[in-house]
Amino acid sequence: MLLDPVFELNKKLKRFSGVIQPGQMVAIAVGSRGIQKGAELVSALVQWVKTESGKPVIVPAMGSHGASTSEGQKHVLAELGITEKKMGCPVCSDIAAVKIGECSGVRVYTDRFALKADHLILINRIKPHTSFHGRFESGLCKMLAIGLGKRQGAQELHQFGPGRLGELIPKVAGFLLKKLPVLFGVGILENYQERIAHLEVLSGDEFLTREPRLIKRAYQLLPRLPFSELDVLVVDELGKDKSGTGMDTNVIGRLDLRTLPELKEPRIKRIVVLNLSPKSAGSAYGIGLADITTKRVVEQMDMNAMRENALASTFVERARIPLWFDSDREAIECAIKTAWSANPKNLRLCWIKSTLEIEEFWITQNLLKNSRVNLKILSRPRIPEFDRSGNFIRDWR
């Protein structure tokens, strides 16, 4: 884990000193995912550009997120602590992307502010994707090809299906690297605790050669449940701030995309989602990965935001609304009853906060002997407590 990511960033920026000429416009592309000290890192980039006598502007690079509106994307950044007041520079958000050409049969779109800038900087997490796997997954190339393409760019690439995304992203990114003034990209790798484990600053010329190596390292850091099979997984909270798909498919072992094979493990019979993250602003995209949910989640859904996300990604399966119940207790009991575990003593149930927070979890005692790693027991056996309405009284310790 990096103890001081901002210090590490400033140290690695020294190789680019003197490149920016006085008064040149520098666009800083920022995504929608919450990153540890993300606002501080973006602020550090802004200050570095100013020190180099450039004029920084921040542009959203998040595809169709933020309900596919200019203000919605600006709001997403504000929720991450990235505002004009806090950063000390303009946040230029325009959902209308500009078509700049075609590559491998794909119409290529990009942000108009990135196009007219003298220099472009990207900052993004590099990690395994939740819908496809390959040499290039979530990272700087994907942000370039899809994030900066806004809704039109995201839709254009996703229409080819997840089976071809791994192939098309580097091709489109390579095309854009020749068209856009990419100065460098900040690639961030996180550990299982969602802490920054590694930070690299890659020049535009290094994106295509060095990012695949960083993806391999990200796989080694990927958090996973230590069980190959579960009857029931209870997920306390789903949300866009937890994963682009609401729940990380690499954690739950489900892609749920027709015609594509499922992940080998973990194999989970029933998944229950109890709550929608407040930071999701009503976007429950990914709820279709669950089998059962609560009335509370359904009532909090922003159907328009979820619809836009599903249409832009083309993964409409993930926007389906599962069977729902009035209370947490009913939802969990239904999952248990339909998990094909005839003997309650043999039930294999795991309860997590979210797929982003799996350092601590509750399990039925019989899973202790089925774990792939040695688990540290933090509390004595207990029975989950519910209030009079049948909703879980949240006390993880």
N, C-alpha and C positions, 0 to 999 in steps of 0.2 A: 504494500500500500504506500502511495506517495504521501508523505506527511505534509508537504506544502506544494500542491499542484500549481499554484500561481507563480511561485518562485521557479519551478521547473519550466513553466511556459516561458517566462521572461528570459531565462537562461538560453532556451533553444531558439528564441526569436532573434538572437544576436547575429545569426548567419544571414539574416535578411536586412540588416541595417544598411541604410544608404541607397536602397532600391527605389523607395518612394520619393518622388520629386515634390518640392513645396507646392501646396495647393491642389495636389491630385486627389480625386475622389476615390475612396477605398470602401467597397461594399463588404460587409461582414455578414455572411449567411448563417442563420441560426435556426435550428429545428425546434420541434415541439416537445421533445422528450426531456424530462427533468434529469439533470446530471448533477452530481455532487459538486458544489461550488461553481455551478454552471454560470450564474450571473456574475460571479467574481472573475471567472475566466474571460467572459465576453467583455467585461469592464476593462480587464487588463489589456485585451486586444485593442479596444478603443483608445486607451491611454497610450499604448505603444504607437498607434498610427499617428496620434497627435504629436507625440515626441518626435516622430519622423517627419513632421510638418505636413502630414496628409489631412484630408477631411473625411472622417469616418461616417458612414451611414449603416444602419442595421437593416437587413432585409429578411423576412421570414422565408425559410426553405423547408416547408412541411407539406408539400403536395396539396391534398384536399382537406387537411385538418383545419379546425376552426370553422366548421360548417361551410367551408368553401367560400368564405367572404373575406374581403380585405380587413374589415374591422374585427372579424372573428379571429383572424390570425394574429392581429395586433394584440387582441385580448389574451390569446394563448401565451404570447411572450410576456405580457404583463403579469400573468399568473406565475411565471417563472422568475419574476423579479427583474425583467428586462423592459424598462420603459425609457422614454426620452429623458425624463428628469433624472433617473438614477444612473443612466449610462452617459449622459452629457452629450448626446448626439441624436440626430433624427432617426426615427424608426419608420422606414418607407415600405408600406404594405400595399401591394396592388395584386389582386387575385388574377387579373387578366395577363396571362403570359404572352410572349411574343414568339411566333414561329420563325425559326432561323434556318431551317433546312430539313433535309431528310437523311437518314442513315439506316442501312440494312432494312429498308421498307418501313421505317418508323419516322413519323413526323416529329421533329424535335422542337420543344418549346423551352423558353427560359424567362427568368425574371427581367423586366425591362431596366431596373436599376442596376442589376448585375451586368447587363449588356452595355450600358453606357458608362460604367465605372472605369477608372484607369487601372484599378487593381481589384481582385476579388479574393477574399479570404473565407474559408469554410471552417466550421467547428462542429464536430459531430462524434457521437459514440460509435465505436466499431464493435459489432457483436453479431452472433448468429441470428439470422432472420427467422421470423415465425411462420413463413409461408413457403420458402424455398431454400435450397442449400447449394453451395457452389464455391468457386474461388473468390467471388465477390458477393457479399451479402449486405447487411446494414453497415453503412460507413460513408466515407467521403465520396466515392463514386456514385453510390445510390442517391446521396443528397444532391449531387450535381445533375444526375440524369432524371430523377423523379421529384425530389424536394423542391428544387428551383423551378421545375416545370409547372408548378401550381396544379390546379385541378386538371387542366388540359394535358399537361405532360404526364401526370400520374395515370390518367385514364388511357392515354395513348399506349403507354408501355404495358399497363396491366391487362389490356384487351388481348394480349397474346397469351395470357395465362401464366401461372406460377412456374410451369415447366420450362418456360423460355426466359424468365426474368434473369436468371443467373448468366445466361448467354448474352442478352441484350444490354444489360446495365453497363458492362465495361465497354461495349461498342459505342453506345450513345455517350458515355462519359468521355471516351477517347475523342469523339467528334467534337464535344463541347470544350474539351481542353485545348483544341485548336482554334476555337471561336471566341472563347472568353479569356479575359486577362487574369487567369488564376495565378496568384502569387504563392500561396501555400494553403495547406489544410491542417487543422489541429485534430488529430485522431486520438480518441480517449478510450481506454480499456478499463473496465470495472471488474472487481472481484465479486464473490458471492455475497458480500455484505453491502453491495452497491457503493463501494468506495473506489476511488480512482487508483488503479493498480499500476497503470503505465500511461504515459502521454508522449506522443510523437508529433513532430511538426514536419510535414512532407511538402516539398515543393510540388508544383503541378506536374512536373516531369516524373515525379516519383509515385504518383497515385497508383498507376497500373502495375508497377513492379513491386512495390512494398506493401500495399494493402492486403494482398492474399496472405502474406506472412503474419500480419497482425490479426487477421481473421482466425488463423490456426491457433494463435496464442489466446485469442478470446474464447475459443472452444474449451481450452484447458481451464479457463477461469469461470466457465458457465455454471451457475448454480443448478443443482438437480436434486430431486427428492431421492432419498437413499433406498427406495423400494421399487422393485420391478413390477409388482402387481398390487392393486388396491381394489377393494369393493366399492368404497365411497371416499371421495375427496371433497371436503367442505372448504370452499374458498370464501373467506370472510368479506373480501372486497375485490371487485373488478373495476378497472378503469384505464383510461388512456394514459394516465401518469404511471401506471404499472407496466403497461406493454402496449405496443401499437395495436394489438388485437385484444386488448382488455385483460387477457391472460396469456402468458408466454407459452406458446405451443410446445416449446422444448422442455418445459417443466411438466405440463399435463400430458404430454405424449399424444396430442391430437392435432392434426392439421385440419381435418374435417372439410376437405376440398374434394369434390367428386372427381373421379378418374385418377386421383393421385394416391399412391400407397400411404398408409399411415406409418407413423414412427414406430419402431420396434418396442420401445418402452418409455415410460411406464404404461402398463395396460390398466386402465381404470374403467370400471363398469358404470359408475354413476358420479357425475360432478354436480355439486350444488353451489350456487352463488347466492350469498345472503344480502349483499349490499353493493351499491354503486358509489365509487369514490367521489367525494365532493369536488375534487379538482377536475373530474371528467366533464363538468358542466353539462351533465345529462346525456353525454354520448355513451351509450351502452354497447357500442360495436364490439363484437366478440362474445356477446351473451349467447349466441347460437352454438358456441362450443360447450355450453353447459346443458345438462339434461333437465335441471330443475332450478327454479329461482323463487323469489318472494314477490308478493304484491307490491311491496315497498320499492323494489327495483323497477318494476313495470311502470309505476306511477311517476318515477323520477326520470324516465327516459325522455330524451329530446329526439323524437322520431325523425325530424328533418336532418339533424346532425348525423344520426346513425344511417339514414338512407343515403346521404351524400357520401359518407365514408365507404359504404358498401358498393355504391355505383362506381366510385372512382377506383376502388381496388379491384372491382369485379368479383370479389369473394362474397357473394350475396348470402351464402350459407351461414356466415358468421353473424348475420343480422336477424336470424330467425329468433322468435321469442319462444322460449321453452315453457313447459308446464310450470305454473306458478301457484303458490299457496299464500294464505293470509299471514302466516307466522313462520319464524325460523324453525320452531319445533316441528311443525307440519311438513315443511320442506325436507328437513333432515330425515324424519320418520319415513316419508315417502321414498326417499332415496334408499334407505336401508331395506324397506319392504320389497323394492324392485331390483335389488342388487344380486339376486339369486344366491343368497347365502342362507341356507336353510337353518343352520345352527348359529344363533346369536353369539355364542362363545367364540366362533371362528371368524366373526366379522373383522375385516381389515379396513379400518377407518382412519384417515389422516385429516387433520383440520389445520389449515394455514391462514395467515393473515391475508396474503396475496401471493401471486407467483413471483413478485419482486422481493418478498420478505419471507424467506424460508429457512432462515438461520434457526428459528425456534418454531415448533409446532406441537400440536397435541396428537397423540395416537392412541389407539386401543392397545392394551398391554401385549397382546399376542404379536404385534409388529416388532417388538423389541428383538425377537430372535430372527426376524426376516430382514433386518437392515443390512445394507452392504457395508456400512461403516459402524464404528463404535459410537453409540449415542450417549450423550451426557444427560442424565435425568435431572431435571430442574425442580420438580415438585413431586409430592406424593400423589398416588392415584386420587382422582376426583371426578365427580359427575358434573357436567356442564349445567349451569343454573339459568333458568328462564324466568321472565317476569310473568305477570298474570295474563298478558296478551300472548304468551308463548314465544316471546322474542328473547334472544340470548343476552345475558348480562355480561358485557365484555370486560373481562379481567384476565389478561393473558398470563399473569404471574400469580 
